[in-house]
Amino acid sequence: MIFPFTPAERMGTRNILEFQALMYRTLYYFGADGTPDVNYDLSIGEWPRWSDDGLTVHVKVKPWKWSNHETLCADNVLFWVNLMAVKGERYGEYVPGFFPDNLTDYGKSAEDEVYFTFDKVYSKQWVLKNQLSTITPLPRAWDRTASGPANASGGLDDVEAVYDYLMAEQGDICDEGNAHRTHWADSPVWSVVSGPWKLKSYTMEGIVTFVPNEHYSGPNKPYLEEFRQIPTMSDEEQYELLRTDPDAVQVGYLPLSFAADGTDDPTTGGPNPLDEHYELVPQTAYCIRYMSLNFNNPTVTGKLFAQTYLRQALQSTLDQDGAVKDIYQGYAYRQNGPVPRYPDTGVESRRLSEGGWPLPFDPDRAKRLLAENGWDTSVFPAVCVRPGTGPGEAGEGIPAGHRLSILIRYVEGRPALTQLMRRYKEDAAKAGIELRLEEVYGSVLVAEDAPCVPGPDSPCLWEICCWNGGWVYHHPSGEILFKTNAGGNFGHYTDARADELIERTVATDDLQALYDYQDYIAEQVPVIFTPNFPIRLFEVSKKLGGFGPVNPFGMISPENWYYKED
């Protein structure tokens, strides 16, 4: 997907951080010299200025240029905000009640400055990192429909038609055979960019070629004449390409399943099997990893996920520590809850950071949880023998005789993930839970197992989805992932107490509010937390300079790369 107003089903690292972000820069750029913070030098927006009452923030837009020579301005920012105001439910980071719903007023205070007035005082850190961070300024060239120029920048009346036009211009975002992508580079819409790169070509085979945007105004202009992204279908194919033809790829990745010698520090890495030609550079991102549960599944499975004891049993049968050691060879660490552990920003709850994990690996405990809540675990799969909603009963909508069998669909071509899933299946069986496994091609998986509401055109029957990823945070307050009806809330988890705690985290910079929220989520397990590992174990050619430090939010910066002199 090239239109950076990305719905939840296409919010992935490959699509956003390694593709869209190269061409279309957000208002604020995140990642300053390898630290998880705002990089103002590379940001379109200047430092936010707040009113004395803490309600209104002003942002001045730098006079950078679009590739069509137009100057970035306040209208480009308002274009995006108006899209959010009308089509927010189709943006993956939209949360009902938050930006822009929590504004009482917004507009431009000058041709190069916007203002936003909020309905109450919020955490300034949160506003910057989780509200203003959603904005990607859009050019006037995109403010149009098939019949000609429109005015989505100046008001809301044209927004629906402009959105429909832009979505149509990129083609069907769920179609693997979308031929529109071969014309994106020549499009009068998508060829207008603000970032350091513009698209030269995109083939049906998925080969993407970028060339420098000659009008890019940032301080880090590209050195390379072009760079190309070459897809591989599996970890094995990636490894063989690097091993057999080091001149073909200057930046690749070492699949975790090939890091056989292991490491005792996932942030620096261990012995490199490709050391002759490449430097090993782990990209430890400020993210969490998890599997999504479909609370909206209209069958008994959805009723199962609504039961806290069942989710706790599922988490207790996933051996994260064993996987870190035996599958990931030390290139991973246990994910205790909803806040990243690396890089350490000092905001993880004391309980979780000091090892007080509420749901360690314990299949026996999981089996007891099921037996105490109406399941006969002497048979496999376990069978519901005490239906109902009272103490010791299985829960609403779970009938007598129902067998505890759940489908996990996960991305194919990742041997380490396959090992994790097979081990998870074996350990869950010890507690009486049958996990049925199905490998699915990655982009098909995230398109099909997406946020959904059951209806005539949406059966919404997926159960557990694992795309081998998670969520990269700016500020880990949780509203995007776990608040009721949030855009990133893939499984439609809803919990009044969680909503209340999340509301507190956005209203104050007091860390105790963040601690209370994450301790609650760690116990409630609205998702199954999985071992966290670097987004990439980058293999960087020894002929290439300017690669580090890596961006902790998952982005790449090929504009900084250059070939070393012999």
C-alpha positions, 0 to 999 in steps of 0.5 A: 500500500502506497497511500500512507493513510494506512488501515490496520490490516496493512500496518506492517513494518515492511509497508510503513517503515521500509516503504512509505516512510522513505517517500512521505515523511511524518510531521515528526521523525522518530529516532535520534542517534539510535535512541527512542526520541524525536529527531527534530533535525529530520522533522518537518515540524518545529518544536511544539509550543504550548499555551499557558493553560496547557490546552493549545499547541502550535506547530510551525512547519519548516519551509521544505519542498515537495518534489513538485517544487511546492513548499510544505505548509499548514494546509498540508497538515490540515489535509491529513487532520481532515482525513482523520476527522472523516475517515479515522475509522480506516486509519490503523492508529485511530482511537475513538475519543482521541485525536482528532476527536479530542480537539475543540478547535484546530486550524492554521494560525499562519500559512506555515503554522497550525494549532490544535486546541484539546478538550482537556489537559493531556500529557504533553509527552503523549500528545507529541508522541502518540497524537501529533505523531499520527500526522503525515502532511499531504501535498495539494497534488493529492487534494483532488478527485477524478473530476479535478481539484478539491478542497479537503485541505480547507474543510470536510465536505470533499474529504470522502470523495478525495479519500475514495479517489486516492484509495482507487488510485493505488488499487486493491490493497488486499489483492496480491495481483494488484497491477496498479503498483507497476504504475505508482512511479509514474502517477501524478499523485504518488510521484509527489513526495516529501522524503529523501526517496521517490519511486522509480519502479515497482514490479509485479514480482515485488522488486522496488527501486528508489532514486533520490528525490532531488528536491528533498530539503532535509539535512541528510540527502542521499549519497546513492544513485538508487537502491533496490528492495529485492523480496525473498520468499523464505529465510532459507532463500535470504540466507542462500542469497547472502552466502552465495552472492555477497556482491548482489546484496549490500544490506540483508538480514540473518534469519534467526534460525541461522544464528546457530552460535547464539549470543548472550546480548540480543542488542549486540549479537554474537558470532556471524556466519557471514562474517567474511563479507558482512557486519552483523547489526541487530535492530532492537526496536522499541516494540512488543510482540504478541499473537492477536485473539479474535474476541469478535469471532461469532462462534464459541471461540469468541466466547472462550477468549472473553474468559480471563482464565482461558487467556491466562491458561494460553499464556501460561503454556507458552515457554518464552524462556525456553524459546529464547534459549533453544529457538532464538539462540539468545537473540530474543528476550521474554515479553512480560507485558505491554511495554517494551523492555529494550531499549530501556527508557525507564517506563517499564513497571517495577513489578515487571522489570524486576521479574514479577511476571504474573504468568510464567510458563507453567502448564500445570497451572494452566491445567488447574485453571481450566479444571477450576473453571468447568473443564474436564482435563482428563481427556484431550482436548479438554471438554466443558462439563460445567457450563454457565456463568457462576463460580467454577463454571466455564463462562457465558456462551460455552456449552456443555460438551464443547472441546477446547480446540483453537486454530492458530494461523501464522506466517509461513517461511519463518523456521524459528516461528514454526519451531515456536508454534510447534513447541507451543502446541505440544505444551498447550496439549499438556494442559488440555488445549488443542492448538491447530496450526496453519501456515499462511503467506504473510500478506494474505494472513494480515489481510484476511485475519484483520480487525472485523465485525461479523456480518453478511460480508464479514464472517470474522472467523479467524481465531488466533493470528500470529504474523511474527510481529507486534507493535512499535511504540512511540509512547507506550500508553496502550490506547492504540492497542487495547482501548475499546474500538482502537484502530490497532486493537486487532481482536476487538478486546474490550474491558472497562477497567483497561479503558479507565487505566489507559485514560489515566496514562494519557492525562498525566506524565506521572509514571505510576499511571503507566505502571498500573496500566501495564500491570493490569494488562500483563495479568489480563493478557488481551493478547498472547505475549511472545518472545521479543527479538530484533526486527532484523539481524541486519547483514551489512556489507563491509563495503557500505558505510553510514548504516548505524546507529539503527533506528529503534522504531524500525525505520531504515535510512538508506539516504545515509548509506554510502560506498566506502573508498577502496 
